[in-house]
Amino acid sequence: MNLVARILPYAQIILSVILVTTVLLQQSAAGLGGALGSGDTQSFHHTRRGFEKFLFYLSVVCAILFALFAFLSIIIKA
């Protein structure tokens, strides 16, 4: 248990860097025109393909792992 408590903060740092990177690399579907109200209505539905799909799934997995590691660190310290 002591080994897990020592490794866990480093794993959280690595996961947080990966999570921030994947979120920042994802493209916005709306763009600036959609934010100002002048976007076209056909851009509402967007299908993820290729690398964009991989980034989406990677960010979801990293977010879940980060939350689980955070709960695990709370349980270990208690």
Buried (B, 14 or more C-beta within 10 A) or exposed (E): EEEEEEEBEEBBEEBBEBBEEBBEEBEEEEEEEBEEEEBEEEEEEEEBEEEBEEBBEBBEBBBEBBEEBEEBBEEEEE
